[in-house]
Amino acid sequence: MGRLNDSLTYLCGPIDNVPDDGIEWRRKVASQLKERYGMKVLDPTDKPFKSHTVNYEEIGDEKQSSINLRAEGRFPELAEKFRAIVRADLRCVDLSDILICYMPKGVKMCGTIHEIIVSTNSKKPTLVVVEGGRREISHWFWGILPSEPHEEDRSGWIFDSWEALFDYLDEVDEAEEIPEPKASRWVLLDVGSR
């Protein structure tokens, strides 16, 4: 295994405005990250938190429960529920070495953008795959994400496809020196060796 072995990656992307709650792409990508690089994955659709008193889930029946709370105007309960969910998801961003985000075309997002901002402010590698390619990403992201070098299928950490992302991760994993952009942000802890 290479440099990415045992690194911890958070899979960021919309949940509440996509039909499958964002589960399918996360399962597929998590499997590839584990098999190719030995990476560990934090997935907000399969939260690793264990609690007997707080429910951090936001998919399936819990998603429907949240929709019902909003429709019924039960805003205090909705706020209480989501304070815990937001804190749990941001804790996952805190713990991760790397954030990998998928931005499907035309989907309203809020938590995803919050997580990207937290990740970039923490100087983590924040890698974004955009459905439809770079032309579809909001202009704002060109100002907050490293965007050079410009190559055929990516600009810095903005990728046109999953294949482009995996090609870049192959470079990071195998190269003698981490490729730009922002090579200095690839600070991967080796806690397993202690």
Residue pairs with C-beta under 8 A, 6 or more apart in sequence:
1 37
1 38
2 37
2 173
2 174
3 172
3 173
3 174
3 178
3 186
3 188
4 37
4 38
4 39
4 169
4 172
4 173
4 188
5 37
5 38
5 39
6 38
6 39
6 40
6 190
6 191
6 192
7 37
7 39
7 40
7 97
7 98
7 188
8 39
8 40
8 41
8 42
8 95
8 96
8 97
8 98
9 33
9 39
9 40
9 41
9 42
9 96
9 97
9 98
9 99
9 100
10 41
10 42
10 44
10 92
10 93
10 95
10 96
10 98
10 99
10 100
10 115
10 119
11 26
11 29
11 30
11 41
11 42
11 43
11 44
11 100
11 101
11 102
12 44
12 93
12 99
12 100
12 101
12 102
12 112
12 115
12 116
12 119
13 22
13 25
13 26
13 101
13 102
13 103
13 104
13 109
13 112
14 22
14 103
14 104
14 107
14 108
14 109
14 111
14 112
15 21
15 22
15 44
15 45
15 58
15 59
15 63
15 111
16 58
16 63
16 66
16 111
17 107
17 108
17 109
18 104
18 107
21 45
21 58
21 59
21 60
21 63
22 44
22 45
22 59
22 102
23 45
23 59
25 102
26 43
26 45
26 46
27 43
29 100
29 102
29 162
30 41
30 43
32 166
33 39
33 41
33 100
34 40
34 41
36 166
36 169
36 170
36 173
37 169
37 173
39 98
42 48
42 92
42 95
42 96
44 58
44 88
44 89
44 92
45 59
47 56
47 57
47 88
47 89
47 92
48 92
49 56
49 88
49 91
54 84
55 62
55 81
55 84
56 84
56 85
56 88
57 85
58 66
58 85
65 81
66 78
66 81
66 82
69 75
69 77
69 78
69 81
70 78
86 111
86 114
89 111
89 115
90 114
90 115
90 118
93 99
93 115
93 118
93 119
93 122
93 124
94 118
94 122
96 119
96 124
97 124
97 125
97 187
97 188
97 189
98 124
98 125
98 126
98 127
99 115
99 116
99 119
99 124
99 125
99 126
99 127
100 127
100 129
100 165
101 112
101 115
101 116
101 126
101 127
101 128
101 129
102 128
102 129
102 131
103 109
103 112
103 128
103 129
103 130
103 131
103 136
103 137
104 131
105 130
105 131
105 132
105 136
116 126
116 128
116 141
116 144
116 145
117 144
119 126
120 126
120 144
120 145
123 185
124 185
125 157
125 182
125 185
125 186
126 145
126 157
127 157
127 159
127 165
127 168
127 169
128 137
128 141
128 145
128 157
128 158
128 159
129 159
129 160
129 161
129 162
129 164
129 165
130 136
130 137
130 158
130 159
130 160
133 160
133 161
134 154
134 155
134 158
134 159
134 160
137 158
141 158
142 158
145 156
145 157
145 158
146 156
146 157
146 181
146 182
147 155
147 156
147 157
147 158
147 181
148 155
148 156
148 180
148 181
149 155
149 156
149 180
149 181
150 156
153 159
153 160
153 161
153 163
153 164
153 167
154 160
154 164
154 165
154 168
156 181
156 182
157 181
157 182
159 165
159 168
168 179
171 179
172 178
172 179
172 186
177 183
178 186
